[in-house]
Amino acid sequence: MKIVENLHFFPWNNPSANNCNTYFIDGKKKILVDPGHNHLFSHVRDQLSQLSLTPEDMDMVIITHGHPDHMEGVKIFENTDALIAVHGTEMTFIKSVAPHYGEALGISDFEPDILLEEGDLTVGDSVFQVIHTPGHSPGSICLYQPDKKVLFTGDVVFNQGIGRTDLPGGSGPELKESIKKISHLDVSLLLTGHGDVVSGRDAVVENFKMIEEYWFSYL
């Protein structure tokens, strides 16, 4: 599903299996954000096929955080030229709690090609700000494109919701601070890790307001 020029949304709407939304950025470099589960990757493959593309055409795969429903699909890219990018704090956390994570992914000795840090990231003609947003997981990131006013939130915030904090490494106070940080950005399109996107500046502002007024009391 094309959202705006060069940006496509591959939603996960199947209620019988947990998986994440995937996003594809089509520019000088082709970027996939959060490939999802390995065994559920066929819906991403099908969406790419409709654009006359394959996983082998991807230049970079950016992971918002290391939970399997967002990251497990990196196995698809094991023998391709795609660079896998994960925040450094997230990889440190993964290694501390799941030292055999690579084997679980089906990739022995898995290491990302790029350890992300907070700051600017340029991939071809796509310019992002990597924002470290812990709380759902220690090395969770949001990706902000200032020129397009687009924010990829992973599982930090959703349409009228927030990411859970009861998994290993989760923190309610950290998630609250992360949400406060991204709420000040000039965003017209909020692209969530699950559920519907939030479209329009007023709708995005209202969504953050609702989250603060309702969900912050639980954090």
PyMOL commands that place a pseudoatom at each C-alpha (Angstrom):
pseudoatom trace, name=CA, resn=MET, resi=1, chain=A, elem=C, hetatm=0, pos=[0.000, 0.000, 0.000]
pseudoatom trace, name=CA, resn=LYS, resi=2, chain=A, elem=C, hetatm=0, pos=[1.534, 3.285, -1.121]
pseudoatom trace, name=CA, resn=ILE, resi=3, chain=A, elem=C, hetatm=0, pos=[1.192, 5.981, 1.552]
pseudoatom trace, name=CA, resn=VAL, resi=4, chain=A, elem=C, hetatm=0, pos=[3.113, 8.836, -0.039]
pseudoatom trace, name=CA, resn=GLU, resi=5, chain=A, elem=C, hetatm=0, pos=[5.695, 9.085, -2.806]
pseudoatom trace, name=CA, resn=ASN, resi=6, chain=A, elem=C, hetatm=0, pos=[8.348, 6.359, -2.408]
pseudoatom trace, name=CA, resn=LEU, resi=7, chain=A, elem=C, hetatm=0, pos=[6.871, 5.082, 0.870]
pseudoatom trace, name=CA, resn=HIS, resi=8, chain=A, elem=C, hetatm=0, pos=[4.889, 1.852, 1.108]
pseudoatom trace, name=CA, resn=PHE, resi=9, chain=A, elem=C, hetatm=0, pos=[3.047, 0.282, 4.048]
pseudoatom trace, name=CA, resn=PHE, resi=10, chain=A, elem=C, hetatm=0, pos=[2.792, -3.509, 4.356]
pseudoatom trace, name=CA, resn=PRO, resi=11, chain=A, elem=C, hetatm=0, pos=[0.292, -3.875, 7.219]
pseudoatom trace, name=CA, resn=TRP, resi=12, chain=A, elem=C, hetatm=0, pos=[-0.153, -7.016, 9.260]
pseudoatom trace, name=CA, resn=ASN, resi=13, chain=A, elem=C, hetatm=0, pos=[-3.879, -7.499, 9.796]
pseudoatom trace, name=CA, resn=ASN, resi=14, chain=A, elem=C, hetatm=0, pos=[-4.140, -11.219, 10.558]
pseudoatom trace, name=CA, resn=PRO, resi=15, chain=A, elem=C, hetatm=0, pos=[-5.534, -11.583, 14.095]
pseudoatom trace, name=CA, resn=SER, resi=16, chain=A, elem=C, hetatm=0, pos=[-4.518, -15.247, 14.381]
pseudoatom trace, name=CA, resn=ALA, resi=17, chain=A, elem=C, hetatm=0, pos=[-0.738, -14.636, 14.457]
pseudoatom trace, name=CA, resn=ASN, resi=18, chain=A, elem=C, hetatm=0, pos=[1.368, -11.878, 15.979]
pseudoatom trace, name=CA, resn=ASN, resi=19, chain=A, elem=C, hetatm=0, pos=[3.536, -9.997, 13.510]
pseudoatom trace, name=CA, resn=CYS, resi=20, chain=A, elem=C, hetatm=0, pos=[4.528, -6.392, 12.880]
pseudoatom trace, name=CA, resn=ASN, resi=21, chain=A, elem=C, hetatm=0, pos=[3.866, -3.828, 10.201]
pseudoatom trace, name=CA, resn=THR, resi=22, chain=A, elem=C, hetatm=0, pos=[6.639, -3.500, 7.623]
pseudoatom trace, name=CA, resn=TYR, resi=23, chain=A, elem=C, hetatm=0, pos=[7.561, -0.358, 5.687]
pseudoatom trace, name=CA, resn=PHE, resi=24, chain=A, elem=C, hetatm=0, pos=[9.411, -0.031, 2.402]
pseudoatom trace, name=CA, resn=ILE, resi=25, chain=A, elem=C, hetatm=0, pos=[11.217, 3.142, 1.315]
pseudoatom trace, name=CA, resn=ASP, resi=26, chain=A, elem=C, hetatm=0, pos=[11.932, 3.258, -2.404]
pseudoatom trace, name=CA, resn=GLY, resi=27, chain=A, elem=C, hetatm=0, pos=[14.746, 5.660, -3.248]
pseudoatom trace, name=CA, resn=LYS, resi=28, chain=A, elem=C, hetatm=0, pos=[18.277, 5.513, -4.577]
pseudoatom trace, name=CA, resn=LYS, resi=29, chain=A, elem=C, hetatm=0, pos=[18.712, 2.889, -1.884]
pseudoatom trace, name=CA, resn=LYS, resi=30, chain=A, elem=C, hetatm=0, pos=[15.870, 0.512, -1.110]
pseudoatom trace, name=CA, resn=ILE, resi=31, chain=A, elem=C, hetatm=0, pos=[15.153, 0.245, 2.611]
pseudoatom trace, name=CA, resn=LEU, resi=32, chain=A, elem=C, hetatm=0, pos=[12.925, -2.130, 4.556]
pseudoatom trace, name=CA, resn=VAL, resi=33, chain=A, elem=C, hetatm=0, pos=[11.931, -1.254, 8.126]
pseudoatom trace, name=CA, resn=ASP, resi=34, chain=A, elem=C, hetatm=0, pos=[11.105, -4.239, 10.378]
pseudoatom trace, name=CA, resn=PRO, resi=35, chain=A, elem=C, hetatm=0, pos=[10.771, -7.397, 8.238]
pseudoatom trace, name=CA, resn=GLY, resi=36, chain=A, elem=C, hetatm=0, pos=[8.726, -9.227, 10.893]
pseudoatom trace, name=CA, resn=HIS, resi=37, chain=A, elem=C, hetatm=0, pos=[8.741, -12.948, 11.610]
pseudoatom trace, name=CA, resn=ASN, resi=38, chain=A, elem=C, hetatm=0, pos=[10.682, -15.221, 9.306]
pseudoatom trace, name=CA, resn=HIS, resi=39, chain=A, elem=C, hetatm=0, pos=[7.815, -17.714, 8.904]
pseudoatom trace, name=CA, resn=LEU, resi=40, chain=A, elem=C, hetatm=0, pos=[5.333, -14.905, 8.168]
pseudoatom trace, name=CA, resn=PHE, resi=41, chain=A, elem=C, hetatm=0, pos=[7.517, -13.039, 5.684]
pseudoatom trace, name=CA, resn=SER, resi=42, chain=A, elem=C, hetatm=0, pos=[5.463, -14.173, 2.678]
pseudoatom trace, name=CA, resn=HIS, resi=43, chain=A, elem=C, hetatm=0, pos=[3.138, -11.175, 2.981]
pseudoatom trace, name=CA, resn=VAL, resi=44, chain=A, elem=C, hetatm=0, pos=[6.139, -8.816, 2.655]
pseudoatom trace, name=CA, resn=ARG, resi=45, chain=A, elem=C, hetatm=0, pos=[7.499, -10.855, -0.224]
pseudoatom trace, name=CA, resn=ASP, resi=46, chain=A, elem=C, hetatm=0, pos=[4.113, -10.664, -1.965]
pseudoatom trace, name=CA, resn=GLN, resi=47, chain=A, elem=C, hetatm=0, pos=[3.883, -6.891, -1.493]
pseudoatom trace, name=CA, resn=LEU, resi=48, chain=A, elem=C, hetatm=0, pos=[7.391, -6.419, -2.869]
pseudoatom trace, name=CA, resn=SER, resi=49, chain=A, elem=C, hetatm=0, pos=[6.514, -8.645, -5.806]
pseudoatom trace, name=CA, resn=GLN, resi=50, chain=A, elem=C, hetatm=0, pos=[3.625, -6.332, -6.685]
pseudoatom trace, name=CA, resn=LEU, resi=51, chain=A, elem=C, hetatm=0, pos=[6.261, -3.603, -7.016]
pseudoatom trace, name=CA, resn=SER, resi=52, chain=A, elem=C, hetatm=0, pos=[8.394, -5.915, -9.217]
pseudoatom trace, name=CA, resn=LEU, resi=53, chain=A, elem=C, hetatm=0, pos=[10.915, -6.286, -6.384]
pseudoatom trace, name=CA, resn=THR, resi=54, chain=A, elem=C, hetatm=0, pos=[12.387, -9.112, -4.303]
pseudoatom trace, name=CA, resn=PRO, resi=55, chain=A, elem=C, hetatm=0, pos=[14.221, -9.240, -0.972]
pseudoatom trace, name=CA, resn=GLU, resi=56, chain=A, elem=C, hetatm=0, pos=[17.438, -9.425, -2.971]
pseudoatom trace, name=CA, resn=ASP, resi=57, chain=A, elem=C, hetatm=0, pos=[16.767, -5.891, -4.222]
pseudoatom trace, name=CA, resn=MET, resi=58, chain=A, elem=C, hetatm=0, pos=[16.932, -4.405, -0.718]
pseudoatom trace, name=CA, resn=ASP, resi=59, chain=A, elem=C, hetatm=0, pos=[19.996, -2.342, 0.208]
pseudoatom trace, name=CA, resn=MET, resi=60, chain=A, elem=C, hetatm=0, pos=[19.288, -1.996, 3.933]
pseudoatom trace, name=CA, resn=VAL, resi=61, chain=A, elem=C, hetatm=0, pos=[17.017, -3.508, 6.562]
pseudoatom trace, name=CA, resn=ILE, resi=62, chain=A, elem=C, hetatm=0, pos=[16.521, -1.302, 9.627]
pseudoatom trace, name=CA, resn=ILE, resi=63, chain=A, elem=C, hetatm=0, pos=[15.277, -2.921, 12.843]
pseudoatom trace, name=CA, resn=THR, resi=64, chain=A, elem=C, hetatm=0, pos=[13.423, -0.716, 15.340]
pseudoatom trace, name=CA, resn=HIS, resi=65, chain=A, elem=C, hetatm=0, pos=[14.011, -3.236, 18.144]
pseudoatom trace, name=CA, resn=GLY, resi=66, chain=A, elem=C, hetatm=0, pos=[15.023, -6.835, 18.604]
pseudoatom trace, name=CA, resn=HIS, resi=67, chain=A, elem=C, hetatm=0, pos=[11.784, -8.629, 19.452]
pseudoatom trace, name=CA, resn=PRO, resi=68, chain=A, elem=C, hetatm=0, pos=[11.259, -11.610, 17.124]
pseudoatom trace, name=CA, resn=ASP, resi=69, chain=A, elem=C, hetatm=0, pos=[8.057, -10.231, 15.584]
pseudoatom trace, name=CA, resn=HIS, resi=70, chain=A, elem=C, hetatm=0, pos=[10.114, -7.325, 14.228]
pseudoatom trace, name=CA, resn=MET, resi=71, chain=A, elem=C, hetatm=0, pos=[13.552, -8.802, 13.678]
pseudoatom trace, name=CA, resn=GLU, resi=72, chain=A, elem=C, hetatm=0, pos=[13.336, -12.521, 12.966]
pseudoatom trace, name=CA, resn=GLY, resi=73, chain=A, elem=C, hetatm=0, pos=[12.922, -11.943, 9.226]
pseudoatom trace, name=CA, resn=VAL, resi=74, chain=A, elem=C, hetatm=0, pos=[16.558, -10.847, 8.899]
pseudoatom trace, name=CA, resn=LYS, resi=75, chain=A, elem=C, hetatm=0, pos=[17.236, -14.510, 8.084]
pseudoatom trace, name=CA, resn=ILE, resi=76, chain=A, elem=C, hetatm=0, pos=[15.660, -13.846, 4.675]
pseudoatom trace, name=CA, resn=PHE, resi=77, chain=A, elem=C, hetatm=0, pos=[18.535, -11.479, 3.922]
pseudoatom trace, name=CA, resn=GLU, resi=78, chain=A, elem=C, hetatm=0, pos=[21.369, -13.692, 5.129]
pseudoatom trace, name=CA, resn=ASN, resi=79, chain=A, elem=C, hetatm=0, pos=[22.723, -14.357, 1.628]
pseudoatom trace, name=CA, resn=THR, resi=80, chain=A, elem=C, hetatm=0, pos=[21.872, -10.992, 0.072]
pseudoatom trace, name=CA, resn=ASP, resi=81, chain=A, elem=C, hetatm=0, pos=[23.771, -7.702, -0.099]
pseudoatom trace, name=CA, resn=ALA, resi=82, chain=A, elem=C, hetatm=0, pos=[21.332, -5.974, 2.257]
pseudoatom trace, name=CA, resn=LEU, resi=83, chain=A, elem=C, hetatm=0, pos=[22.929, -4.313, 5.279]
pseudoatom trace, name=CA, resn=ILE, resi=84, chain=A, elem=C, hetatm=0, pos=[21.217, -5.069, 8.601]
pseudoatom trace, name=CA, resn=ALA, resi=85, chain=A, elem=C, hetatm=0, pos=[21.075, -2.106, 11.006]
pseudoatom trace, name=CA, resn=VAL, resi=86, chain=A, elem=C, hetatm=0, pos=[20.253, -2.410, 14.726]
pseudoatom trace, name=CA, resn=HIS, resi=87, chain=A, elem=C, hetatm=0, pos=[20.923, -0.006, 17.598]
pseudoatom trace, name=CA, resn=GLY, resi=88, chain=A, elem=C, hetatm=0, pos=[24.089, -0.863, 19.498]
pseudoatom trace, name=CA, resn=THR, resi=89, chain=A, elem=C, hetatm=0, pos=[22.332, -0.881, 22.879]
pseudoatom trace, name=CA, resn=GLU, resi=90, chain=A, elem=C, hetatm=0, pos=[19.789, -3.366, 21.566]
pseudoatom trace, name=CA, resn=MET, resi=91, chain=A, elem=C, hetatm=0, pos=[22.463, -5.773, 20.378]
pseudoatom trace, name=CA, resn=THR, resi=92, chain=A, elem=C, hetatm=0, pos=[24.249, -5.550, 23.725]
pseudoatom trace, name=CA, resn=PHE, resi=93, chain=A, elem=C, hetatm=0, pos=[20.958, -6.331, 25.473]
pseudoatom trace, name=CA, resn=ILE, resi=94, chain=A, elem=C, hetatm=0, pos=[20.146, -9.221, 23.129]
pseudoatom trace, name=CA, resn=LYS, resi=95, chain=A, elem=C, hetatm=0, pos=[23.548, -10.790, 23.746]
pseudoatom trace, name=CA, resn=SER, resi=96, chain=A, elem=C, hetatm=0, pos=[23.135, -10.462, 27.511]
pseudoatom trace, name=CA, resn=VAL, resi=97, chain=A, elem=C, hetatm=0, pos=[19.683, -12.086, 27.721]
pseudoatom trace, name=CA, resn=ALA, resi=98, chain=A, elem=C, hetatm=0, pos=[19.792, -14.384, 24.686]
pseudoatom trace, name=CA, resn=PRO, resi=99, chain=A, elem=C, hetatm=0, pos=[23.386, -15.298, 23.870]
pseudoatom trace, name=CA, resn=HIS, resi=100, chain=A, elem=C, hetatm=0, pos=[22.192, -17.939, 21.405]
pseudoatom trace, name=CA, resn=TYR, resi=101, chain=A, elem=C, hetatm=0, pos=[19.881, -15.548, 19.575]
pseudoatom trace, name=CA, resn=GLY, resi=102, chain=A, elem=C, hetatm=0, pos=[21.735, -16.104, 16.319]
pseudoatom trace, name=CA, resn=GLU, resi=103, chain=A, elem=C, hetatm=0, pos=[21.002, -19.814, 16.431]
pseudoatom trace, name=CA, resn=ALA, resi=104, chain=A, elem=C, hetatm=0, pos=[17.358, -19.040, 17.178]
pseudoatom trace, name=CA, resn=LEU, resi=105, chain=A, elem=C, hetatm=0, pos=[17.289, -16.825, 14.088]
pseudoatom trace, name=CA, resn=GLY, resi=106, chain=A, elem=C, hetatm=0, pos=[18.868, -19.615, 12.113]
pseudoatom trace, name=CA, resn=ILE, resi=107, chain=A, elem=C, hetatm=0, pos=[21.992, -17.506, 11.595]
pseudoatom trace, name=CA, resn=SER, resi=108, chain=A, elem=C, hetatm=0, pos=[25.002, -18.704, 13.567]
pseudoatom trace, name=CA, resn=ASP, resi=109, chain=A, elem=C, hetatm=0, pos=[27.051, -15.888, 15.109]
pseudoatom trace, name=CA, resn=PHE, resi=110, chain=A, elem=C, hetatm=0, pos=[24.611, -13.239, 13.887]
pseudoatom trace, name=CA, resn=GLU, resi=111, chain=A, elem=C, hetatm=0, pos=[25.997, -9.719, 13.913]
pseudoatom trace, name=CA, resn=PRO, resi=112, chain=A, elem=C, hetatm=0, pos=[24.351, -6.680, 12.300]
pseudoatom trace, name=CA, resn=ASP, resi=113, chain=A, elem=C, hetatm=0, pos=[26.310, -4.830, 9.647]
pseudoatom trace, name=CA, resn=ILE, resi=114, chain=A, elem=C, hetatm=0, pos=[25.593, -1.448, 11.240]
pseudoatom trace, name=CA, resn=LEU, resi=115, chain=A, elem=C, hetatm=0, pos=[25.235, -0.595, 14.920]
pseudoatom trace, name=CA, resn=LEU, resi=116, chain=A, elem=C, hetatm=0, pos=[23.023, 2.461, 14.974]
pseudoatom trace, name=CA, resn=GLU, resi=117, chain=A, elem=C, hetatm=0, pos=[23.513, 5.398, 17.311]
pseudoatom trace, name=CA, resn=GLU, resi=118, chain=A, elem=C, hetatm=0, pos=[21.331, 8.409, 17.997]
pseudoatom trace, name=CA, resn=GLY, resi=119, chain=A, elem=C, hetatm=0, pos=[21.868, 11.029, 15.309]
pseudoatom trace, name=CA, resn=ASP, resi=120, chain=A, elem=C, hetatm=0, pos=[21.678, 11.477, 11.568]
pseudoatom trace, name=CA, resn=LEU, resi=121, chain=A, elem=C, hetatm=0, pos=[21.575, 8.537, 9.176]
pseudoatom trace, name=CA, resn=THR, resi=122, chain=A, elem=C, hetatm=0, pos=[21.764, 9.010, 5.410]
pseudoatom trace, name=CA, resn=VAL, resi=123, chain=A, elem=C, hetatm=0, pos=[20.975, 6.063, 3.146]
pseudoatom trace, name=CA, resn=GLY, resi=124, chain=A, elem=C, hetatm=0, pos=[21.095, 7.052, -0.499]
pseudoatom trace, name=CA, resn=ASP, resi=125, chain=A, elem=C, hetatm=0, pos=[18.749, 10.010, -0.815]
pseudoatom trace, name=CA, resn=SER, resi=126, chain=A, elem=C, hetatm=0, pos=[16.839, 9.162, 2.382]
pseudoatom trace, name=CA, resn=VAL, resi=127, chain=A, elem=C, hetatm=0, pos=[17.812, 11.195, 5.451]
pseudoatom trace, name=CA, resn=PHE, resi=128, chain=A, elem=C, hetatm=0, pos=[16.735, 10.026, 8.901]
pseudoatom trace, name=CA, resn=GLN, resi=129, chain=A, elem=C, hetatm=0, pos=[17.236, 11.022, 12.477]
pseudoatom trace, name=CA, resn=VAL, resi=130, chain=A, elem=C, hetatm=0, pos=[17.784, 7.942, 14.634]
pseudoatom trace, name=CA, resn=ILE, resi=131, chain=A, elem=C, hetatm=0, pos=[16.167, 8.574, 18.017]
pseudoatom trace, name=CA, resn=HIS, resi=132, chain=A, elem=C, hetatm=0, pos=[16.984, 6.243, 20.892]
pseudoatom trace, name=CA, resn=THR, resi=133, chain=A, elem=C, hetatm=0, pos=[13.653, 5.525, 22.602]
pseudoatom trace, name=CA, resn=PRO, resi=134, chain=A, elem=C, hetatm=0, pos=[14.042, 2.928, 25.379]
pseudoatom trace, name=CA, resn=GLY, resi=135, chain=A, elem=C, hetatm=0, pos=[11.159, 1.675, 27.468]
pseudoatom trace, name=CA, resn=HIS, resi=136, chain=A, elem=C, hetatm=0, pos=[9.637, -1.079, 25.344]
pseudoatom trace, name=CA, resn=SER, resi=137, chain=A, elem=C, hetatm=0, pos=[13.155, -2.452, 24.942]
pseudoatom trace, name=CA, resn=PRO, resi=138, chain=A, elem=C, hetatm=0, pos=[16.523, -0.962, 25.938]
pseudoatom trace, name=CA, resn=GLY, resi=139, chain=A, elem=C, hetatm=0, pos=[17.755, -0.222, 22.419]
pseudoatom trace, name=CA, resn=SER, resi=140, chain=A, elem=C, hetatm=0, pos=[14.475, 0.611, 20.721]
pseudoatom trace, name=CA, resn=ILE, resi=141, chain=A, elem=C, hetatm=0, pos=[14.650, 3.379, 18.123]
pseudoatom trace, name=CA, resn=CYS, resi=142, chain=A, elem=C, hetatm=0, pos=[12.299, 5.658, 16.254]
pseudoatom trace, name=CA, resn=LEU, resi=143, chain=A, elem=C, hetatm=0, pos=[13.210, 6.907, 12.787]
pseudoatom trace, name=CA, resn=TYR, resi=144, chain=A, elem=C, hetatm=0, pos=[12.305, 10.467, 11.843]
pseudoatom trace, name=CA, resn=GLN, resi=145, chain=A, elem=C, hetatm=0, pos=[12.394, 11.945, 8.348]
pseudoatom trace, name=CA, resn=PRO, resi=146, chain=A, elem=C, hetatm=0, pos=[12.175, 15.725, 8.877]
pseudoatom trace, name=CA, resn=ASP, resi=147, chain=A, elem=C, hetatm=0, pos=[11.742, 16.571, 5.187]
pseudoatom trace, name=CA, resn=LYS, resi=148, chain=A, elem=C, hetatm=0, pos=[8.717, 14.285, 4.917]
pseudoatom trace, name=CA, resn=LYS, resi=149, chain=A, elem=C, hetatm=0, pos=[7.483, 14.767, 8.509]
pseudoatom trace, name=CA, resn=VAL, resi=150, chain=A, elem=C, hetatm=0, pos=[7.354, 10.985, 8.869]
pseudoatom trace, name=CA, resn=LEU, resi=151, chain=A, elem=C, hetatm=0, pos=[8.048, 9.120, 12.117]
pseudoatom trace, name=CA, resn=PHE, resi=152, chain=A, elem=C, hetatm=0, pos=[8.518, 5.338, 12.314]
pseudoatom trace, name=CA, resn=THR, resi=153, chain=A, elem=C, hetatm=0, pos=[7.756, 4.440, 15.933]
pseudoatom trace, name=CA, resn=GLY, resi=154, chain=A, elem=C, hetatm=0, pos=[8.224, 0.679, 16.183]
pseudoatom trace, name=CA, resn=ASP, resi=155, chain=A, elem=C, hetatm=0, pos=[6.468, -0.338, 19.404]
pseudoatom trace, name=CA, resn=VAL, resi=156, chain=A, elem=C, hetatm=0, pos=[6.967, 2.935, 21.286]
pseudoatom trace, name=CA, resn=VAL, resi=157, chain=A, elem=C, hetatm=0, pos=[3.534, 4.342, 20.462]
pseudoatom trace, name=CA, resn=PHE, resi=158, chain=A, elem=C, hetatm=0, pos=[0.573, 3.147, 18.426]
pseudoatom trace, name=CA, resn=ASN, resi=159, chain=A, elem=C, hetatm=0, pos=[-2.688, 4.631, 17.264]
pseudoatom trace, name=CA, resn=GLN, resi=160, chain=A, elem=C, hetatm=0, pos=[-4.221, 5.333, 20.714]
pseudoatom trace, name=CA, resn=GLY, resi=161, chain=A, elem=C, hetatm=0, pos=[-1.789, 3.028, 22.462]
pseudoatom trace, name=CA, resn=ILE, resi=162, chain=A, elem=C, hetatm=0, pos=[1.719, 2.423, 23.762]
pseudoatom trace, name=CA, resn=GLY, resi=163, chain=A, elem=C, hetatm=0, pos=[4.204, -0.436, 23.773]
pseudoatom trace, name=CA, resn=ARG, resi=164, chain=A, elem=C, hetatm=0, pos=[4.197, -2.905, 26.642]
pseudoatom trace, name=CA, resn=THR, resi=165, chain=A, elem=C, hetatm=0, pos=[6.839, -2.612, 29.342]
pseudoatom trace, name=CA, resn=ASP, resi=166, chain=A, elem=C, hetatm=0, pos=[6.539, -6.015, 31.055]
pseudoatom trace, name=CA, resn=LEU, resi=167, chain=A, elem=C, hetatm=0, pos=[9.028, -7.829, 28.825]
pseudoatom trace, name=CA, resn=PRO, resi=168, chain=A, elem=C, hetatm=0, pos=[12.722, -8.170, 29.778]
pseudoatom trace, name=CA, resn=GLY, resi=169, chain=A, elem=C, hetatm=0, pos=[14.410, -4.758, 29.609]
pseudoatom trace, name=CA, resn=GLY, resi=170, chain=A, elem=C, hetatm=0, pos=[11.110, -2.875, 29.631]
pseudoatom trace, name=CA, resn=SER, resi=171, chain=A, elem=C, hetatm=0, pos=[10.676, 0.266, 31.725]
pseudoatom trace, name=CA, resn=GLY, resi=172, chain=A, elem=C, hetatm=0, pos=[7.584, 2.389, 32.216]
pseudoatom trace, name=CA, resn=PRO, resi=173, chain=A, elem=C, hetatm=0, pos=[9.452, 5.543, 33.267]
pseudoatom trace, name=CA, resn=GLU, resi=174, chain=A, elem=C, hetatm=0, pos=[11.837, 5.220, 30.309]
pseudoatom trace, name=CA, resn=LEU, resi=175, chain=A, elem=C, hetatm=0, pos=[8.971, 4.702, 27.876]
pseudoatom trace, name=CA, resn=LYS, resi=176, chain=A, elem=C, hetatm=0, pos=[7.225, 7.805, 29.215]
pseudoatom trace, name=CA, resn=GLU, resi=177, chain=A, elem=C, hetatm=0, pos=[10.357, 9.903, 28.655]
pseudoatom trace, name=CA, resn=SER, resi=178, chain=A, elem=C, hetatm=0, pos=[10.811, 8.447, 25.171]
pseudoatom trace, name=CA, resn=ILE, resi=179, chain=A, elem=C, hetatm=0, pos=[7.240, 9.326, 24.241]
pseudoatom trace, name=CA, resn=LYS, resi=180, chain=A, elem=C, hetatm=0, pos=[7.698, 12.859, 25.553]
pseudoatom trace, name=CA, resn=LYS, resi=181, chain=A, elem=C, hetatm=0, pos=[10.823, 13.208, 23.405]
pseudoatom trace, name=CA, resn=ILE, resi=182, chain=A, elem=C, hetatm=0, pos=[9.179, 12.186, 20.132]
pseudoatom trace, name=CA, resn=SER, resi=183, chain=A, elem=C, hetatm=0, pos=[5.927, 14.026, 20.841]
pseudoatom trace, name=CA, resn=HIS, resi=184, chain=A, elem=C, hetatm=0, pos=[7.648, 17.369, 20.182]
pseudoatom trace, name=CA, resn=LEU, resi=185, chain=A, elem=C, hetatm=0, pos=[8.631, 16.447, 16.618]
pseudoatom trace, name=CA, resn=ASP, resi=186, chain=A, elem=C, hetatm=0, pos=[6.843, 17.972, 13.626]
pseudoatom trace, name=CA, resn=VAL, resi=187, chain=A, elem=C, hetatm=0, pos=[5.072, 14.833, 12.381]
pseudoatom trace, name=CA, resn=SER, resi=188, chain=A, elem=C, hetatm=0, pos=[2.288, 14.470, 9.847]
pseudoatom trace, name=CA, resn=LEU, resi=189, chain=A, elem=C, hetatm=0, pos=[2.541, 10.705, 9.394]
pseudoatom trace, name=CA, resn=LEU, resi=190, chain=A, elem=C, hetatm=0, pos=[3.095, 8.411, 12.367]
pseudoatom trace, name=CA, resn=LEU, resi=191, chain=A, elem=C, hetatm=0, pos=[3.991, 4.891, 11.210]
pseudoatom trace, name=CA, resn=THR, resi=192, chain=A, elem=C, hetatm=0, pos=[3.428, 2.374, 13.975]
pseudoatom trace, name=CA, resn=GLY, resi=193, chain=A, elem=C, hetatm=0, pos=[4.775, -1.123, 14.489]
pseudoatom trace, name=CA, resn=HIS, resi=194, chain=A, elem=C, hetatm=0, pos=[1.285, -2.585, 14.870]
pseudoatom trace, name=CA, resn=GLY, resi=195, chain=A, elem=C, hetatm=0, pos=[-2.193, -1.402, 13.936]
pseudoatom trace, name=CA, resn=ASP, resi=196, chain=A, elem=C, hetatm=0, pos=[-3.172, 1.639, 11.923]
pseudoatom trace, name=CA, resn=VAL, resi=197, chain=A, elem=C, hetatm=0, pos=[-0.961, 4.551, 10.962]
pseudoatom trace, name=CA, resn=VAL, resi=198, chain=A, elem=C, hetatm=0, pos=[-1.872, 8.031, 12.214]
pseudoatom trace, name=CA, resn=SER, resi=199, chain=A, elem=C, hetatm=0, pos=[-2.194, 10.483, 9.341]
pseudoatom trace, name=CA, resn=GLY, resi=200, chain=A, elem=C, hetatm=0, pos=[-2.334, 14.268, 9.535]
pseudoatom trace, name=CA, resn=ARG, resi=201, chain=A, elem=C, hetatm=0, pos=[-0.596, 16.694, 11.866]
pseudoatom trace, name=CA, resn=ASP, resi=202, chain=A, elem=C, hetatm=0, pos=[-3.708, 17.354, 13.958]
pseudoatom trace, name=CA, resn=ALA, resi=203, chain=A, elem=C, hetatm=0, pos=[-4.386, 13.620, 14.348]
pseudoatom trace, name=CA, resn=VAL, resi=204, chain=A, elem=C, hetatm=0, pos=[-0.790, 12.980, 15.432]
pseudoatom trace, name=CA, resn=VAL, resi=205, chain=A, elem=C, hetatm=0, pos=[-0.935, 15.772, 18.031]
pseudoatom trace, name=CA, resn=GLU, resi=206, chain=A, elem=C, hetatm=0, pos=[-4.270, 14.467, 19.308]
pseudoatom trace, name=CA, resn=ASN, resi=207, chain=A, elem=C, hetatm=0, pos=[-2.859, 10.936, 19.514]
pseudoatom trace, name=CA, resn=PHE, resi=208, chain=A, elem=C, hetatm=0, pos=[0.060, 12.048, 21.678]
pseudoatom trace, name=CA, resn=LYS, resi=209, chain=A, elem=C, hetatm=0, pos=[-2.332, 14.087, 23.830]
pseudoatom trace, name=CA, resn=MET, resi=210, chain=A, elem=C, hetatm=0, pos=[-4.572, 11.060, 24.361]
pseudoatom trace, name=CA, resn=ILE, resi=211, chain=A, elem=C, hetatm=0, pos=[-1.567, 8.880, 25.243]
pseudoatom trace, name=CA, resn=GLU, resi=212, chain=A, elem=C, hetatm=0, pos=[-0.352, 11.413, 27.817]
pseudoatom trace, name=CA, resn=GLU, resi=213, chain=A, elem=C, hetatm=0, pos=[-3.763, 11.891, 29.367]
pseudoatom trace, name=CA, resn=TYR, resi=214, chain=A, elem=C, hetatm=0, pos=[-4.692, 8.200, 29.540]
pseudoatom trace, name=CA, resn=TRP, resi=215, chain=A, elem=C, hetatm=0, pos=[-1.667, 5.927, 29.299]
pseudoatom trace, name=CA, resn=PHE, resi=216, chain=A, elem=C, hetatm=0, pos=[0.916, 7.933, 31.264]
pseudoatom trace, name=CA, resn=SER, resi=217, chain=A, elem=C, hetatm=0, pos=[-0.915, 7.108, 34.489]
pseudoatom trace, name=CA, resn=TYR, resi=218, chain=A, elem=C, hetatm=0, pos=[-0.045, 3.436, 33.903]
pseudoatom trace, name=CA, resn=LEU, resi=219, chain=A, elem=C, hetatm=0, pos=[3.654, 4.167, 33.437]
for i in range(1, 219): cmd.bond("trace and resi %d" % i, "trace and resi %d" % (i + 1))
show_as sticks, trace
zoom trace
